[in-house]
């Protein structure tokens, strides 16, 4: 626990600092995290990063995450990126004579979508003018509040298992505590910045961050259980890998941007 807290403080401080700076420091950090996260995903699927199929997956990921607008470039459409990635991955299955299987191709495509859209949405929220920083802090604040609320509520009151076949330690009481603390953070933002965000919108965001964030955690837990691993990586001592730490973010941010909540 001590190592987890120390790592959390150091990594969290660095992340917040980059978010405050914005621009290329924040973009560069998210690009790096996306690449590390995809490397973890490739390894989870029993592939090597330098295999042709994996390299195609990295290319597709970069096309989705790359900040085209920052360089005044026109971004290829998501439909084009994803169709081309699918086509090329399926072609690899033929050229490799099924050494790269359809399952590998499907997993690499899912990974590019899952990680690519997630980190791209984080960049989109930070770039919102003129409230990108506030929007970023609101989203992360609610996600982290949900994590903290779920942990301590679960320890104090947890009796009913939430989804024992996927994550044995999570409880219904913990999940409710996470939602409530996320709502408290959302309420604070609405009260402190009324010219920016209304109460109703803030509370909806609080619920979305908590519920979708917890679901994102369960999604990653389910995938790790299928693969028979505890952590996706070892980058963050006490926390695991990038995907272990960012699982909630990768689900929450696309929902917030695609629904127009942020």
Order of alpha helices (4+ residues) and beta strands (2+ residues): alpha-alpha-alpha-alpha-alpha-alpha-beta-beta-alpha-alpha-alpha
